[in-house]
Amino acid sequence: MRSLHHLYSTHKTFLLLRLTSFFLLLFIFLSNHRNLVQAQVFIYAGCSQEKYQPNSPFEGNLNSFLTSVVSSSSQASYNSFAIGNGTSIPAEAIVYGLYQCRGDLKTIDCSRCMESAVNQIGLVCPYSYGAALQLEGCYVRYEHNDFLGTLDTSLRYKKCSKSINNDAEFFRRRDDVIADLQTAMGFKVSSSGLVEGYAQCLGDLSSGDCSSCLADAVGMLKTLCGSAAAADVLLGQCYARYWASGYYDFASELNPMICIESSISMADKMSIKKRAGIFG
């Protein structure tokens, strides 16, 4: 009888271990899938009004650039390109471009995000001489003029949540976070109490230009979004975000219903297509 009882207990323990392992693996899979889907949520796009001709030298270089972006993103979270520069092709056929993933993305998620961005940019901005597309986790831009390393602090997108009133502790914590974010060199995460945030500059900026860009972004978080519980500001070459802990969740990211506003000034007469009605 003891032998049967021992066998039953061992079998029960084994089943519990297998079930625990299964649910742990399922949790990891769902968490990774959620992060990947969130990274590919559309934020904004901008397209130049000037168009290139199909089968032109520019189109060939653009295709080379987009292929290089996908290939490079499997190894690095940032890269810049000048396709056709130094060759005998006309200057207007040169493609200058870059891509960048959010600093906390794994390499595989960065690569998948960039694949999604590359697939979308041609649909959103067909035959455009210049285009930029921002997903939640990655960004890609190209032009036929050399913009690389040139500071651009124009506002591209902002999102402000509902306001918080009469909460001095929240505002003190928020101010601590955004002051810390202003010191970012590259990608930085900050938290204070129940307030969290992160900021990032594009990789083509010098440290001085990164500081200038983030100073503007942090200033706009307060001036444009006031007492919001959560806010995003994306400028031409940097962005900053803060939120009250637990404010952002998967559903709200996919269905942004709370006081979303876009106020975007794109260079080179770029037309903007916002998250709501992108193809409208």
C-alpha positions, 0 to 999 in steps of 0.5 A, a space after each residue: 500500500 505504501 508503494 502505491 501511495 508513493 507512486 501516486 504522490 510521485 506521479 502527482 508531483 511530476 504532473 504538477 511540475 509539467 503543468 507549472 513548466 507549461 504555464 511558465 512557457 505559455 506566459 513567456 510566449 504571450 509576454 513576448 508576443 504582446 511586446 512584439 505586437 505593441 512594438 508594431 503599433 502605428 504612431 505616425 507617418 509623413 510623406 513628401 509631396 514630390 514623387 519619383 518615377 517608377 523604375 527610376 534610379 532613385 527607386 532602385 536605390 530606395 529598394 536597396 536602402 529598404 533591403 539594407 534596413 531589414 538586413 542591418 536591423 537583425 544585428 544593430 538597433 540603429 544604422 544610417 545609409 547614403 545609397 548611391 553617394 560617391 557614384 556617377 549617378 545623378 545627385 537626385 537619385 541618392 537615397 539618405 536614410 536611417 532606422 532606429 529601434 527603441 533601446 529596450 527591444 530585443 534584436 529579434 523584435 527590432 528586426 521584426 518591427 523594422 520589417 513591418 515598418 519597411 512593408 508599411 512605408 511604401 503603402 503609406 507613402 507610394 513613390 515619395 521622394 521622402 518619407 518617415 514612419 514611426 511605429 511604437 518600437 521603431 522608426 525609419 526615414 529616407 530623403 533624397 537630400 542629406 538630413 543625417 546629423 542635422 538637428 530637427 526639433 520640430 513636433 511630429 506627434 503628441 499624445 496627452 491623457 486625461 488630467 490629474 488634479 490636486 496631486 502634488 506627489 504625482 507632479 513632484 515625481 513626474 518632474 523628477 522623472 522628466 528631469 532625469 530623462 533630459 540627461 539621456 544619451 541614447 536611450 534612458 529609462 527613469 522612475 520615481 515612485 509610481 511615475 515611470 518614463 523613457 526617452 531616446 535620441 536618434 543615433 545620428 545626433 551628437 551628444 550636444 544636439 541630443 541634449 538640446 532635442 531632449 530639453 525641447 521634448 521634456 519642455 513640451 511634455 509639460 507645456 503641451 500636456 499640462 497635468 496629464 497622467 501620461 504624455 508622449 512627445 515625439 520630435 524630429 530626432 528624439 522623443 520622451 514619454 512618462 506615465 503613472 505606473 499601470 496607466 499604459 496597458 495593451 488594450 489602451 495602446 491598440 485602442 487609443 481612446 483617451 484624448 489623443 492629439 496630433 500636432 505635427 510639423 513635417 519638413 519638406 511639405 510632408 503630408 501627415 497621416 495620423 493613427 486614426 484613419 491612416 489611409 483616409 
